[in-house]
Amino acid sequence: MANLLTHFSTHQVSSYNEAINSEMPTLFVLKDVYGLDVTRALIWKEITKVIEFLNLGKSMNIEQVKVTTEYILEDFSNLNLSDFKLFFSKLRKGDYGKLFDRIDGQIIYQALKEYKFDRIESAEEMSIREAAKYKQEEKDTNLLTSQEYIDAIKAILSENKPKVNNLYQNGKIVDQIEEKPQTVEFKDRCFRQFNNLRRGNKFRRYDFESPIMMIQVGNLKPMSITEFLHYKLNG
């Protein structure tokens, strides 16, 4: 407990994002681990620091601080200690409006509601940015370059072309066709080529438990892996 109090007293937070990503516990967790009295004391101390800092003519008595603390515990326990560090710092700086010689529980409560609203907006913006970044990184990782895609198609179209040797037989040129043997290695190459053409696609890599997935080579009709193998073997 002493370590937490020491860390909290020196803890500095300057933005909503830092508070959102903080590893400091929420009030819910704090109550479960250290009890209600300890949690209540932390909030009470922060309110007292605000009162002392502002030094306004119309301040809060002990009963008002107690009630305000209870309201915060009831309605804002999903916020973490970094949130409260940031909130009370912003409150002292006047981010929620100038306090004209008066501070009370309602002012603190309404300011905390505004803080929570701004925090939610910041969390949503952060999620959108992270999703866009992840999507771009995934796209950059998976997509073939134009030349790579062209090379993959060329490899497929030329892979199973028969080898032609021109021979002279009885004074005539005869084309001798040498078919490639259909080996396990050839089949494996087909699977790899099928996967290469699907890079950047939203589907998973091909395996025998995957749903049917299609690719398209040039102007040919879309093909499943079975049709692709047949095409590779028979042209």
MARLO-971303 format. One record per residue: x negated, z, y of N, C-alpha, C, O in turn; residue in three letters. Coordinates in pm, whole numbers, plus 50000, padded with zeros to 5 digits. Atoms other than C-alpha are relative to their C-alpha. Layout:
REM residues N
SITE  n.xx  n.zz  n.yy ca.xx ca.zz ca.yy  c.xx  c.zz  c.yy  o.xx  o.zz  o.yy residuo
SITE     X     Z     Y     X     Z     Y     X     Z     Y     X     Z     Y     ALA
...
This chain:
REM residues 235
SITE  n.xx  n.zz  n.yy ca.xx ca.zz ca.yy  c.xx  c.zz  c.yy  o.xx  o.zz  o.yy residuo
SITE 49917 50000 49880 50000 50000 50000 49913 50000 50126 49944 49932 50223     MET
SITE 50089 49992 49884 49716 50084 50239 49941 49863 50031 49926 49825 50148     ALA
SITE 50056 50134 49979 49565 49739 50186 50100 49908 50067 50064 49829 50155     ASN
SITE 49897 50084 49941 49895 49571 50271 50019 50033 50147 50029 49944 50232     LEU
SITE 49981 49959 49861 49939 49777 50588 49883 49956 50088 49902 49912 50201     LEU
SITE 50118 50042 49924 49583 49704 50698 50002 49849 50024 49975 49802 50134     THR
SITE 49994 50145 49988 49625 49333 50628 50109 49958 50099 50090 49866 50179     HIS
SITE 49888 50033 49911 49959 49325 50810 49965 50030 50145 50003 49954 50235     PHE
SITE 50032 49961 49862 49822 49502 51117 49904 49901 50066 49907 49884 50188     SER
SITE 50095 50096 49944 49546 49241 51160 50040 49855 49977 49971 49763 50020     THR
SITE 49956 50135 50038 49741 48942 51031 50042 49921 50125 50116 49971 50210     HIS
SITE 49967 50086 49886 49767 48652 51279 50071 49874 49950 50026 49810 49855     GLN
SITE 49925 50121 50035 50024 48369 51259 50032 49928 50129 50078 49989 50225     VAL
SITE 49981 50074 49875 50051 48091 51516 50104 49889 49991 50135 49825 50092     SER
SITE 49904 50110 50013 50306 47845 51374 50098 50028 49888 50074 50112 49800     SER
SITE 49901 49987 50106 50617 47814 51159 49940 49958 49866 49967 50022 49764     TYR
SITE 50058 50050 50124 50419 47616 50900 49911 50106 49934 49912 50122 49812     ASN
SITE 50084 49893 50055 50170 47900 50861 50086 50110 49938 50053 50163 49833     GLU
SITE 49911 49897 50053 50454 48146 50812 50067 49954 49871 50080 50031 49776     ALA
SITE 49934 50054 50119 50631 47920 50562 49907 49999 49881 49948 50031 49769     ILE
SITE 50098 50009 50109 50314 47875 50357 49928 50131 49972 49839 50137 49887     ASN
SITE 50067 49871 50015 50213 48239 50384 50026 50061 49862 50131 50040 49801     SER
SITE 49986 49927 50126 50154 48449 50073 50048 50143 50022 50057 50221 49927     GLU
SITE 49948 49865 49971 50282 48761 50248 50138 50015 49938 50213 49918 49933     MET
SITE 49870 49982 50068 50586 48914 50070 50118 49997 50096 50104 50027 50214     PRO
SITE 49876 49990 49924 50943 48884 50190 50045 50146 50004 49990 50231 49934     THR
SITE 49948 49863 49996 51139 49194 50281 50066 50037 49868 50061 50153 49827     LEU
SITE 49941 49976 50131 51325 49158 49950 49894 50053 49904 49914 50154 49836     PHE
SITE 50108 49961 50090 50998 49180 49758 49941 50134 50042 49913 50220 49959     VAL
SITE 50058 49876 49949 50865 49455 49981 50087 50120 49961 50034 50225 49924     LEU
SITE 49909 49891 50038 51173 49668 49913 49990 50031 49851 49993 50147 49811     LYS
SITE 50008 49979 50145 51143 49615 49537 49870 50068 49960 49869 50154 49871     ASP
SITE 50131 49949 50039 50772 49696 49524 49969 50135 50064 49921 50226 49996     VAL
SITE 50041 49880 49928 50727 49964 49790 50117 50090 50041 50096 50203 50086     TYR
SITE 49885 49918 49966 51078 50088 49851 50057 49971 50139 49991 49909 50222     GLY
SITE 49931 50027 49875 51326 50077 50136 49937 50070 50119 49931 50013 50228     LEU
SITE 50055 49924 49887 51160 50345 50348 49876 49933 50058 49860 49927 50180     ASP
SITE 50121 50067 49953 50828 50161 50367 50036 49873 50074 49980 49843 50180     VAL
SITE 49958 50125 49937 51000 49833 50449 50064 50028 50135 50036 49959 50234     THR
SITE 49935 49961 49874 51213 49998 50714 49897 50042 50104 49911 50010 50222     ARG
SITE 50103 49951 49907 50904 50160 50868 49922 49884 50062 49887 49891 50180     ALA
SITE 50073 50115 49947 50727 49824 50906 50079 49931 50111 50023 49897 50216     LEU
SITE 49916 50066 49899 51020 49668 51095 50015 50090 50123 50008 50043 50236     ILE
SITE 49987 49902 49890 51067 49984 51302 49876 49995 50090 49887 49995 50212     TRP
SITE 50124 50002 49925 50701 49972 51406 49989 49875 50087 49942 49882 50201     LYS
SITE 50008 50125 49923 50724 49607 51516 50095 50002 50119 50061 49954 50227     GLU
SITE 49905 49989 49887 51033 49676 51728 49942 50093 50107 49952 50065 50227     ILE
SITE 50059 49904 49906 50857 49974 51886 49887 49936 50081 49874 49962 50200     THR
SITE 50109 50069 49931 50554 49759 51972 50053 49906 50108 49993 49891 50214     LYS
SITE 49938 50088 49900 50783 49513 52153 50045 50083 50120 50022 50045 50235     VAL
SITE 49950 49914 49893 50944 49795 52352 49885 50050 50088 49895 50050 50210     ILE
SITE 50116 49948 49925 50605 49938 52450 49933 49889 50081 49888 49912 50193     GLU
SITE 50065 50111 49931 50467 49597 52543 50078 49958 50125 50020 49935 50231     PHE
SITE 49918 50047 49889 50760 49499 52765 50014 50105 50110 50017 50073 50228     LEU
SITE 49991 49889 49904 50792 49841 52929 50111 49975 50102 50089 49982 50223     ASN
SITE 49887 50031 49914 51135 49756 53066 50072 50128 50043 50058 50234 49982     LEU
SITE 49927 49884 49948 51358 49985 53267 50106 50049 49903 50120 50169 49880     GLY
SITE 49895 49964 50096 51645 49974 53017 49949 49968 49860 49952 49854 49814     LYS
SITE 50063 50018 50130 51484 50030 52681 50096 50044 49889 50216 50061 49913     SER
SITE 49919 49963 50116 51609 50128 52334 49967 50142 49957 49851 50182 49953     MET
SITE 50024 49866 50054 51657 50479 52205 49981 49993 49848 49992 49885 49788     ASN
SITE 50030 49995 50143 51580 50589 51850 50116 49947 49916 50095 49874 49819     ILE
SITE 49883 50044 50077 51935 50530 51727 50015 49848 50006 50049 49785 49906     GLU
SITE 49989 50146 49986 51938 50174 51863 49894 49927 49916 49922 49825 49854     GLN
SITE 50106 50059 50084 51604 50097 51694 50038 50010 49853 50016 49917 49776     VAL
SITE 49960 49980 50140 51739 50240 51367 50107 49899 49959 50096 49837 49853     LYS
SITE 49891 50093 50033 52057 50029 51376 49948 49856 49996 49984 49779 49906     VAL
SITE 50056 50136 49997 51865 49713 51472 49917 49974 49875 49923 49865 49818     THR
SITE 50080 50013 50122 51625 49773 51183 50089 49974 49879 50059 49889 49796     THR
SITE 49910 50017 50114 51914 49804 50939 50064 49861 50000 50078 49799 49895     GLU
SITE 49942 50135 49991 52074 49481 51065 49899 49893 49953 49934 49797 49884     TYR
SITE 50104 50096 50041 51744 49299 51018 49982 50003 49849 49969 49898 49785     ILE
SITE 50015 49987 50145 51711 49434 50664 50118 49938 49926 50102 49882 49818     LEU
SITE 49880 50056 50064 52067 49326 50583 50002 49848 50004 50039 49784 49906     GLU
SITE 49976 50143 49978 52053 48973 50723 49875 49911 49997 49887 49788 49995     ASP
SITE 50120 50084 49991 51688 48860 50730 49893 50039 49897 49774 50017 49919     PHE
SITE 50095 49956 50101 51529 48999 50415 49934 49885 49925 49837 49906 49851     SER
SITE 50065 50116 50064 51449 48646 50294 49880 49950 50080 49806 49863 50033     ASN
SITE 50120 50034 49922 51188 48616 50571 49883 50086 49953 49902 50199 49908     LEU
SITE 50117 49923 50043 50833 48724 50492 49934 50070 50118 49974 50053 50233     ASN
SITE 50065 49922 49895 50601 48952 50685 49930 49913 50103 49919 49951 50220     LEU
SITE 50059 50093 49903 50424 48654 50843 50105 49952 50099 50076 49932 50217     SER
SITE 49892 50039 49911 50760 48547 50983 50022 50105 50108 50039 50072 50225     ASP
SITE 49975 49894 49902 50806 48884 51149 49883 50015 50097 49903 50046 50214     PHE
SITE 50115 50000 49910 50453 48877 51288 50017 49892 50108 49998 49916 50227     LYS
SITE 49984 50112 49908 50523 48537 51442 50118 50023 50093 50109 49998 50213     LEU
SITE 49880 49980 49918 50872 48627 51561 49976 50101 50112 50005 50073 50228     PHE
SITE 50018 49897 49897 50777 48949 51742 49894 49959 50102 49901 50000 50218     PHE
SITE 50097 50053 49904 50477 48775 51897 50068 49906 50099 50043 49912 50220     SER
SITE 49928 50093 49912 50703 48499 52031 50096 50075 50092 50115 50037 50208     LYS
SITE 49907 49921 49919 50953 48759 52152 49926 50066 50117 49976 50064 50230     LEU
SITE 50077 49936 49893 50684 48946 52350 49956 49899 50106 49946 49932 50224     ARG
SITE 50046 50105 49907 50568 48617 52505 50114 49937 50079 50089 49855 50168     LYS
SITE 49886 50053 49926 50920 48537 52628 50049 49865 49950 50116 49793 50024     GLY
SITE 49957 50129 50054 50980 48237 52399 50152 49991 49983 50206 49881 49969     ASP
SITE 49855 50001 50017 51345 48340 52366 50072 50040 50129 50183 50093 50127     TYR
SITE 49940 49972 49870 51411 48380 52734 49941 50124 50064 49895 50217 49997     GLY
SITE 50055 49887 49924 51299 48616 53004 50092 50121 49987 50214 50110 50001     LYS
SITE 49923 49876 50014 51410 48973 52949 50003 50071 50135 49903 50128 50180     LEU
SITE 49988 49946 49865 51541 49093 53283 50021 50151 49995 50134 50200 50003     PHE
SITE 49998 49854 49994 51452 49462 53271 50089 50062 49893 50142 50172 49910     ASP
SITE 49910 49947 50103 51647 49503 52947 49963 49946 49863 49939 49827 49846     ARG
SITE 50019 50038 50139 51585 49501 52574 50094 50086 49914 50102 50208 49933     ILE
SITE 49912 49923 50089 51837 49601 52306 50010 49928 49865 49951 49822 49844     ASP
SITE 49988 50053 50136 51933 49536 51946 50062 49862 49994 50020 49778 49915     GLY
SITE 49934 50130 50001 52160 49244 52024 49905 49888 50042 49907 49780 49985     GLN
SITE 50097 50099 49954 51885 49059 52211 49901 49966 49887 49871 49850 49862     ILE
SITE 50094 50023 50110 51643 49107 51920 50068 49925 49886 50010 49832 49830     ILE
SITE 49928 50063 50111 51906 49009 51663 50025 49852 50029 50002 49767 49942     TYR
SITE 49971 50140 49965 52007 48689 51845 49871 49917 50005 49871 49800 49965     GLN
SITE 50128 50072 49997 51643 48594 51903 49951 49972 49859 49894 49866 49833     ALA
SITE 50042 50019 50139 51572 48641 51531 50084 49891 49932 50032 49818 49848     LEU
SITE 49917 50109 50052 51866 48412 51448 49947 49866 50048 49943 49769 49972     LYS
SITE 50057 50123 49946 51715 48149 51676 49868 49967 49930 49841 49851 49899     GLU
SITE 50126 50022 50072 51376 48196 51509 50027 49940 49862 49962 49844 49821     TYR
SITE 49971 50047 50136 51528 48147 51164 50049 49856 50000 50013 49778 49913     LYS
SITE 49951 50138 49988 51708 47830 51275 49882 49904 50023 49873 49800 49957     PHE
SITE 50117 50085 49972 51384 47685 51417 49910 49990 49877 49851 49885 49851     ASP
SITE 50084 49999 50121 51200 47785 51099 50057 49905 49895 49983 49833 49829     ARG
SITE 49935 50089 50097 51454 47600 50882 49974 49854 50038 49942 49772 49952     ILE
SITE 50027 50136 49954 51414 47287 51094 49855 49961 49973 49827 49849 49931     GLU
SITE 50141 50027 50024 51036 47314 51067 49973 49978 49852 49894 49891 49815     SER
SITE 50018 50016 50144 51057 47355 50688 50053 49865 49953 49993 49801 49867     ALA
SITE 49944 50131 50037 51279 47045 50661 49907 49887 50041 49884 49793 49965     GLU
SITE 50094 50103 49952 51037 46839 50872 49875 49998 49912 49823 49890 49882     GLU
SITE 50118 49992 50085 50747 46961 50659 50028 49934 49865 49943 49862 49812     MET
SITE 49964 50059 50130 50930 46862 50339 50007 49848 50009 49963 49778 49918     SER
SITE 49989 50146 49982 51004 46514 50477 49861 49939 50009 49834 49835 49948     ILE
SITE 50137 50053 49987 50639 46463 50576 49926 50003 49869 49856 49907 49835     ARG
SITE 50069 49989 50128 50510 46586 50241 50054 49898 49900 49978 49840 49822     GLU
SITE 49942 50098 50091 50755 46365 50051 49952 49860 50033 49921 49781 49943     ALA
SITE 50047 50132 49958 50653 46061 50256 49853 49982 49964 49812 49874 49921     ALA
SITE 50143 50006 50033 50283 46142 50205 49982 49980 49851 49900 49899 49808     LYS
SITE 50010 50012 50145 50332 46185 49829 50041 49860 49955 49978 49801 49868     TYR
SITE 49952 50134 50037 50527 45861 49807 49896 49894 50032 49874 49803 49953     LYS
SITE 50102 50097 49962 50256 45671 49994 49878 50011 49910 49821 49910 49869     GLN
SITE 50114 49981 50089 49979 45825 49782 50028 49942 49862 49940 49881 49801     GLU
SITE 49962 50055 50130 50168 45733 49465 50000 49849 50003 49957 49783 49908     GLU
SITE 49998 50146 49984 50219 45381 49596 49858 49945 50004 49829 49845 49938     LYS
SITE 50137 50046 49989 49852 45346 49687 49927 50010 49866 49840 49928 49836     ASP
SITE 50067 49980 50129 49749 45477 49344 50046 49900 49896 49966 49850 49817     THR
SITE 49943 50078 50110 49982 45269 49131 50007 49851 50023 50001 49773 49928     ASN
SITE 49978 50142 49976 50024 44937 49303 49875 49918 49978 49766 49956 50022     LEU
SITE 50109 50096 50011 49805 44648 49201 49982 49928 50132 50079 49905 50205     LEU
SITE 50019 50090 49887 49645 44452 49477 50051 49863 49963 50071 49833 49845     THR
SITE 49949 50134 50026 49769 44096 49512 49909 49925 49904 49956 49857 49813     SER
SITE 50093 50072 50086 49453 43961 49350 50001 50056 49859 49993 49981 49762     GLN
SITE 49993 49940 50134 49471 44209 49062 50124 49953 49925 50119 49927 49805     GLU
SITE 49876 50045 50064 49830 44107 48996 49985 49855 49954 50026 49819 49844     TYR
SITE 50021 50140 50036 49735 43739 49000 49909 49990 49878 49934 49911 49787     ILE
SITE 50093 50003 50112 49444 43806 48764 50067 50043 49870 50039 49988 49764     ASP
SITE 49930 49954 50120 49671 43996 48524 50090 49891 49944 50097 49872 49823     ALA
SITE 49913 50109 50045 49918 43708 48511 49918 49888 49938 49953 49833 49834     ILE
SITE 50085 50106 50054 49639 43456 48461 49949 50037 49862 49941 49952 49772     LYS
SITE 50050 49957 50130 49503 43665 48175 50104 49984 49893 50074 49944 49780     ALA
SITE 49891 50014 50098 49841 43666 48005 50023 49854 49965 50037 49819 49848     ILE
SITE 49969 50141 50022 49900 43294 48050 49889 49928 49924 49914 49828 49857     LEU
SITE 50111 50068 50066 49554 43205 47918 49954 50070 49873 49874 50014 49798     SER
SITE 50050 49918 50110 49505 43478 47655 50016 49930 49865 49924 49928 49784     GLU
SITE 49971 50055 50132 49667 43296 47367 49996 49847 49996 50048 49785 49903     ASN
SITE 50015 50146 50004 49587 42937 47459 49907 49962 49887 49802 50024 49870     LYS
SITE 50086 50040 50111 49443 42758 47156 49871 49937 50052 49869 49871 50156     PRO
SITE 50128 50060 49965 49080 42657 47170 49997 49857 49945 50028 49834 49829     LYS
SITE 50000 50142 50039 49039 42277 47160 49858 49949 49997 49785 49959 50095     VAL
SITE 50131 50062 50014 48726 42110 47028 50019 49850 49979 50095 49811 49890     ASN
SITE 49993 50145 50016 48687 41734 47067 49896 49954 49898 49776 49971 49919     ASN
SITE 50090 50046 50106 48539 41584 46751 50018 49849 49979 50127 49795 50000     LEU
SITE 49994 50142 50035 48456 41226 46656 50025 49988 49849 49947 50039 49769     TYR
SITE 49969 50018 50142 48618 41131 46327 50041 49854 49978 50142 49808 50030     GLN
SITE 49975 50142 50025 48603 40773 46203 50009 49922 50130 50091 49832 50146     ASN
SITE 50004 50074 49874 48517 40659 46554 50106 50039 50099 50116 49978 50205     GLY
SITE 49894 49959 49909 48812 40841 46711 49979 50146 50041 49923 50228 49967     LYS
SITE 50008 49862 49953 48830 41153 46919 50120 50078 49946 50235 50039 49966     ILE
SITE 49894 49918 50060 49027 41422 46738 49992 50139 50060 49885 50200 50068     VAL
SITE 49994 49862 49948 49141 41749 46894 50014 50097 49884 50113 50095 49811     ASP
SITE 49993 49898 50105 49062 42033 46657 50042 50132 50065 49969 50186 50149     GLN
SITE 49946 49878 49939 49272 42338 46746 49963 50121 49916 49987 50126 49795     ILE
SITE 50040 49878 50068 49136 42677 46662 50088 50115 50051 50070 50163 50163     GLU
SITE 49909 49893 49960 49408 42942 46670 49927 50134 49995 49842 50157 49909     GLU
SITE 50060 49868 50001 49309 43295 46758 50063 50085 49891 50184 50080 49872     LYS
SITE 49942 49911 50102 49352 43545 46478 50083 50109 50067 50047 50160 50172     PRO
SITE 49913 49896 49946 49633 43792 46537 49955 50133 49942 49994 50169 49831     GLN
SITE 50058 49875 50049 49451 44122 46502 50064 50118 50071 50141 50102 50165     THR
SITE 49951 49877 49936 49529 44481 46589 49948 50008 50142 50020 50052 50232     VAL
SITE 50057 49995 49867 49294 44451 46886 50080 49913 50098 50102 49950 50213     GLU
SITE 49920 50089 49916 49498 44160 47020 50131 50068 50041 50174 50059 50156     PHE
SITE 49874 49930 49971 49818 44363 46994 49976 50111 50103 50057 50130 50194     LYS
SITE 50032 49895 49904 49651 44652 47178 49980 49943 50139 50023 50002 50238     ASP
SITE 50019 50064 49870 49546 44413 47455 50134 49965 50063 50152 49976 50184     ARG
SITE 49867 50034 49949 49907 44302 47484 50067 50123 50062 50127 50115 50169     CYS
SITE 49942 49876 49946 50021 44662 47530 49936 50035 50134 50005 50075 50227     PHE
SITE 50069 49968 49875 49756 44716 47797 50043 49906 50112 50064 49949 50226     ARG
SITE 49958 50096 49898 49854 44398 47980 50143 50028 50045 50176 50016 50163     GLN
SITE 49861 49967 49967 50220 44495 47962 50002 50117 50099 50076 50115 50198     PHE
SITE 50007 49883 49910 50134 44830 48123 49941 49964 50135 49990 50011 50238     ASN
SITE 50062 50039 49874 49909 44671 48385 50098 49930 50092 50097 49952 50213     ASN
SITE 49903 50072 49918 50189 44445 48503 50111 50092 50051 50183 50058 50144     LEU
SITE 49897 49906 49958 50414 44746 48534 49946 50106 50095 50023 50191 50139     ARG
SITE 50054 49901 49907 50178 44950 48755 50069 49988 50135 50092 49878 50186     ARG
SITE 49926 49999 49874 50354 45054 49071 50149 50002 49979 50225 50019 50074     GLY
SITE 49858 49997 50032 50689 45040 48893 50045 50145 49992 49964 50234 49967     ASN
SITE 49949 49863 50003 50912 45346 48901 50009 50054 49857 50022 50175 49839     LYS
SITE 49990 49955 50137 50924 45357 48518 49868 50058 49950 49764 50040 50012     PHE
SITE 50119 49943 50060 50681 45541 48294 49923 49894 49923 49970 49783 49902     ARG
SITE 50076 50089 50086 50407 45384 48089 50076 49979 49870 50155 50063 49828     ARG
SITE 49931 50031 50124 50527 45219 47772 49950 50089 49886 49829 50107 49868     TYR
SITE 50032 49944 50131 50538 45419 47451 50124 49985 49915 50229 49945 49964     ASP
SITE 49893 50032 50092 50758 45404 47148 50125 50084 50022 50232 50050 49971     PHE
SITE 49884 49916 49973 50988 45680 47271 50060 49973 50138 50160 50035 50175     GLU
SITE 49950 50030 49867 51038 45532 47616 50125 49915 49993 50147 49847 49893     SER
SITE 49888 50094 49995 51359 45356 47719 49948 49859 50014 49831 49838 50046     PRO
SITE 50040 50139 49989 51354 44977 47721 49956 49972 50144 50026 50007 50239     ILE
SITE 50052 50033 49869 51144 44852 48011 49963 49853 50003 49924 49796 49902     MET
SITE 50017 50143 49988 51104 44503 48141 49889 49967 50099 49860 50043 50191     MET
SITE 50091 50058 49902 50841 44295 48315 50036 49854 50016 50111 49798 49935     ILE
SITE 49977 50142 49980 50848 43945 48456 49867 49934 50031 49792 49979 50118     GLN
SITE 50123 50075 49983 50563 43697 48431 50033 49864 50059 50102 49783 49997     VAL
SITE 49973 50128 49936 50574 43409 48675 50149 49974 50012 50225 50061 50058     GLY
SITE 49859 50038 49993 50907 43226 48653 50074 50026 49871 50191 49990 49858     ASN
SITE 49934 49972 50128 50980 43344 48299 50105 50109 50018 50100 50188 50112     LEU
SITE 49896 49898 49993 51282 43557 48231 49938 50136 49971 49834 50144 49906     LYS
SITE 50053 49866 50028 51230 43937 48222 49988 50023 49849 50071 49978 49771     PRO
SITE 50027 49978 50142 51084 44053 47891 49979 50147 49971 49918 50219 50050     MET
SITE 50031 49868 50051 51084 44377 47697 49864 49993 49931 49806 49884 49920     SER
SITE 50130 50002 50067 50767 44481 47516 50005 49915 49874 49908 49846 49842     ILE
SITE 49987 50081 50122 50897 44318 47195 49996 49852 50034 49927 49774 49968     THR
SITE 49998 50140 49959 50971 43991 47372 49864 49957 50054 49821 49844 50035     GLU
SITE 50132 50029 49946 50636 44013 47548 49900 49971 49887 49821 49877 49895     PHE
SITE 50089 50022 50114 50452 44044 47215 50029 49868 49934 49937 49795 49897     LEU
SITE 49962 50129 50060 50648 43751 47073 49947 49884 50085 49898 49785 50032     HIS
SITE 50050 50102 49910 50557 43548 47382 49849 49983 49986 49797 49872 49987     TYR
SITE 50145 50006 50010 50193 43638 47346 49955 49935 49869 49856 49862 49865     LYS
SITE 50038 50051 50132 50185 43550 46979 50038 49853 49982 49966 49778 49916     LEU
SITE 49948 50135 50027 50386 43229 46993 50002 49909 50123 50026 49789 50110     ASN
SITE 50002 50082 49879 50363 43112 47356 50140 49961 50042 50157 49891 50143     GLY
